[in-house]
Amino acid sequence: MVKNVLFICSQNKLRSPTAEQVFANWPGIETLSAGTNKDAENPLSSEQIEWADIIFVMEKAHRSKVQAKYRANLNGKRLICLHIPDEYDFMDPNLIALLKAKVPVYL
């Protein structure tokens, strides 16, 4: 069975799109990414929350926003905070290493 994995940050420009790409070719998972801000590249929607089996957020603030706005859509889904600060560029090797260290445990 394929797991749908959603990665969330603020703007959906650096961290979550990097995570989406890093795990896009992993066997048995489909990936998407979104941002919590209204002006994000791909703003988070209830449809994305519904689609996801596992949701990863980069910071506690993202987790709070998701829980507050999409509580009805979460229905016991796993919502995991990776505690990755907004200090990396898109596809930054250090960010990729951090993601590869933190995410696979939950997949």
Steps between C-alpha positions, in 0.01 A plus 500: 500500500631843406528759776422863415752729668448876529783739593410846632701818564406870485553613140539162324816632333795339682448233765181319404571490123847364580344227715245425228781449246729305733229242574320507163677185377474300821315170450146487631441870552353793311611850602352849491601826665317815603539818704298636791520864382227643277768618253680161491598353162247223565271602789388216725144378441259267679517273191874452555444419868229247400736344240789455743562195717798662673556875534842646577538861612832678535427703817265499800331813363400306187358218712293753699364661182411164346330379819306824539382535141457136395401322821192350332711356216775348716292209637785331684753544219865509603620859524874503561717804574855469363634810686687628193552879513463728200873537433556283193486557126305279261680163465768609751719192569475562877121515478492178295721326759270620780189379318657160427591469869156596635230390256560128417435394861131586440469347153 
